[in-house]
Amino acid sequence: MEDIKKMSLYNSQIEMSIRIAKILMGFNPTGLSIEKIICVDFIVLNLNDFIPTQDSLHPAIPRRDTQLAITRKTFTESLDLMKKYKIVKEIFTEDGIIFAVTDKTFSFTNAIQNEYILKMEKNIQITKEHYGFLNFGEMKELVASKFGRLDMESHYEPLL
């Protein structure tokens, strides 16, 4: 019981698994590489940075780009956990490994319903509509284009 008290859901394998599964469901039947999942997730979390008329899933914090540095390990662990329970599947292609939904993904993603999940689903749909057609290189460039602005937005006063 004490282990449960210490466990944090924020950015945990469980939260990441839900976000990844929701992203894969949103992009179904297209599978996504881990790199593209990470980019889509970043856009979903920080949608207002990309489309100012939309709300981000997470609050705007300085250095949001540092999320990407800690994300890959947790994403890999989350994907491994979901593969273990057959919630996602790995598909080997000429271009590398992609991840896709299974018959268990829908049940997993719909086991939890709350305002956060509904907002996440909306942001995934908007992200897919605006950026889903981009290949990984283009999506990576889009995400990287925000780094300089995100780094400075809370640290400097405007000069004019």
C-alpha positions in Angstrom: 0.0 0.0 0.0 2.8 2.4 0.7 4.2 1.9 -2.8 0.9 3.1 -4.2 1.1 6.3 -2.1 4.6 7.1 -3.6 3.6 6.4 -7.2 3.0 9.5 -9.3 0.8 9.3 -12.4 2.2 12.5 -13.8 4.5 11.6 -16.8 4.5 8.0 -15.5 4.4 4.9 -17.8 0.6 4.7 -17.1 -0.1 8.3 -18.2 2.3 8.0 -21.2 0.7 4.7 -22.1 -2.8 6.3 -22.2 -1.5 9.2 -24.3 0.4 7.0 -26.7 -2.6 4.7 -27.1 -5.0 7.6 -27.6 -2.6 9.0 -30.3 -2.4 5.7 -32.0 -6.2 5.4 -31.9 -6.5 8.9 -33.3 -4.1 8.1 -36.2 -5.5 4.6 -36.8 -5.1 2.8 -39.2 -1.8 4.5 -39.7 1.0 3.2 -37.5 3.5 5.7 -36.2 7.2 5.5 -35.4 8.3 6.3 -31.8 9.8 9.5 -33.1 6.6 10.7 -34.7 4.6 9.6 -31.6 6.9 11.8 -29.5 6.4 14.8 -31.8 2.6 14.4 -32.0 2.5 14.1 -28.2 4.5 17.3 -27.8 2.1 19.1 -30.1 -0.9 17.7 -28.3 0.4 18.8 -25.0 1.5 22.3 -26.2 -1.1 22.9 -29.0 -1.5 26.6 -28.3 2.2 27.0 -29.2 1.4 25.7 -32.7 -2.2 26.9 -33.1 -2.8 30.0 -31.0 -6.6 29.7 -31.1 -6.4 26.3 -29.4 -5.8 25.3 -25.8 -2.8 23.3 -24.8 -3.4 20.1 -22.7 -0.6 21.1 -20.2 0.1 24.6 -18.8 2.7 26.8 -20.6 5.9 26.4 -18.6 9.3 27.7 -19.6 11.6 25.3 -21.4 8.8 23.0 -22.6 11.3 21.6 -25.1 13.1 19.9 -22.2 10.0 17.5 -22.1 11.5 15.9 -25.2 14.7 15.0 -23.4 13.0 13.0 -20.7 10.2 11.7 -22.9 11.9 9.1 -25.1 12.9 6.8 -22.2 9.5 6.9 -20.7 7.9 6.4 -24.1 10.0 3.4 -24.7 9.1 1.9 -21.3 5.5 2.7 -21.9 5.5 1.0 -25.3 7.2 -2.0 -23.9 4.5 -2.2 -21.1 1.7 -1.9 -23.7 3.3 -4.5 -26.0 3.5 -6.9 -23.0 -0.3 -6.7 -22.6 -0.9 -6.6 -26.4 -2.4 -3.1 -26.2 -0.1 -2.0 -29.1 1.8 -4.0 -31.7 5.2 -3.4 -33.3 5.4 -3.6 -37.1 8.7 -3.9 -38.8 8.9 -2.0 -42.1 11.5 -1.1 -44.6 11.6 2.4 -42.9 11.9 1.0 -39.4 9.6 0.1 -36.6 6.1 1.5 -36.3 3.5 1.0 -33.6 -0.1 0.4 -34.2 -3.3 -0.4 -32.3 -4.6 -3.9 -31.6 -8.0 -5.2 -30.7 -7.3 -4.3 -27.0 -6.3 -0.7 -27.6 -9.9 0.6 -27.7 -10.9 -1.0 -24.4 -7.7 0.3 -22.8 -8.2 3.8 -23.9 -11.8 4.0 -23.0 -11.3 2.6 -19.5 -10.7 6.1 -18.3 -12.9 9.0 -19.2 -12.5 12.5 -17.7 -12.1 16.1 -18.8 -8.4 15.6 -19.3 -8.9 12.7 -21.6 -11.7 14.5 -23.6 -9.4 17.5 -24.1 -6.6 15.1 -25.1 -8.8 13.5 -27.7 -9.8 16.9 -29.1 -6.1 18.0 -29.3 -5.1 14.7 -31.0 -7.8 15.2 -33.6 -6.8 18.9 -34.2 -3.1 17.8 -34.5 -4.0 15.1 -37.0 -6.0 17.5 -39.1 -3.3 20.2 -39.2 -0.1 18.1 -39.1 -0.9 14.5 -39.6 0.2 14.5 -43.2 3.7 15.6 -42.3 6.5 13.1 -42.5 8.7 12.7 -39.4 11.4 15.1 -40.7 8.8 17.8 -41.3 7.2 17.2 -38.0 10.5 17.3 -36.2 11.3 20.6 -37.9 7.9 22.0 -36.9 8.5 21.0 -33.2 12.1 22.3 -33.3 10.9 25.6 -34.7 9.3 26.4 -31.4 12.4 25.9 -29.2 14.0 29.3 -29.3 10.6 31.1 -28.6 9.7 28.7 -25.9 13.1 29.0 -24.2 12.8 32.8 -23.8 9.1 33.5 -23.3 9.2 33.7 -19.5 12.7 34.8 -19.0 13.1 38.1 -20.8 11.2 41.4 -20.8 10.5 42.8 -24.3 12.9 45.5 -25.2 10.3 47.6 -26.9 
